[in-house]
């Protein structure tokens, strides 16, 4: 495990200096967090966007981002909201109506939509490194 993490850190250190963030799949994050007596000198937030046995090293100084200073804000009193985290349509192909939903018109409510344009890019190819297939992170 330490050899793998060392290789990842070494891949991004030219641009990172001493500031490196490790991002790990759920199982790998747990294994890295269990280091206990010898914690890693880097933050290791878990991410479900990575597979269980993947770890990424990122040099925050090697990333650049841009935010549009003028967000697009709209208000509606007529929308139908799907009040769930599930990625379902209101009425999917199988005809089952998604639940719970809320009609803003029928409940005399308002919804505010904020659309903020944000983009990011790597300043250098060495700003990020990815390790997949870490056998020490197996469930």
C-alpha positions, 0 to 999 in steps of 0.5 A, spaced: 500 500 500 505 504 501 509 503 495 503 504 491 501 511 494 508 513 494 508 512 486 502 516 486 505 522 490 511 521 486 507 522 479 504 529 481 510 532 486 513 536 481 507 540 480 504 539 487 510 541 491 508 538 498 500 539 497 497 533 495 490 530 495 489 523 495 482 521 493 480 513 493 474 509 492 470 507 498 474 500 500 481 503 498 479 510 503 477 505 508 484 501 508 488 508 507 484 510 513 486 504 517 493 506 517 492 508 525 499 508 528 502 511 522 497 516 518 498 518 511 501 525 511 495 527 505 488 528 506 484 521 503 477 523 502 473 517 499 469 518 492 464 513 489 466 516 482 472 511 483 472 504 483 473 500 490 480 499 488 482 505 485 486 511 488 488 518 485 493 523 487 491 530 485 496 536 485 491 542 487 496 547 484 496 544 478 488 545 477 485 551 474 478 553 474 473 558 472 466 561 474 462 565 471 460 571 475 453 572 473 449 565 475 442 564 471 437 564 476 429 563 475 423 562 479 417 557 478 410 557 481 408 551 476 413 546 476 412 539 478 418 537 482 421 530 483 423 530 491 427 524 490 435 523 489 433 517 484 435 519 477 428 517 475 423 521 470 417 523 473 413 517 469 419 512 466 418 508 460 414 502 465 409 507 466 410 507 474 409 514 476 415 517 480 414 518 488 414 523 491 413 529 487 410 536 488 406 540 484 408 547 486 402 550 483 397 546 487 401 547 493 402 555 492 410 554 493 415 557 489 422 553 486 428 557 485 433 554 480 440 556 480 445 555 474 452 556 475 457 555 470 464 552 472 469 549 468 476 546 470 482 544 467 489 541 468 495 546 468 499 540 466 499 532 465 502 531 471 497 534 476 493 528 477 495 520 477 490 514 477 492 507 480 487 502 479 487 495 481 489 496 488 489 489 491 490 491 498 483 495 497 479 488 496 473 488 500 
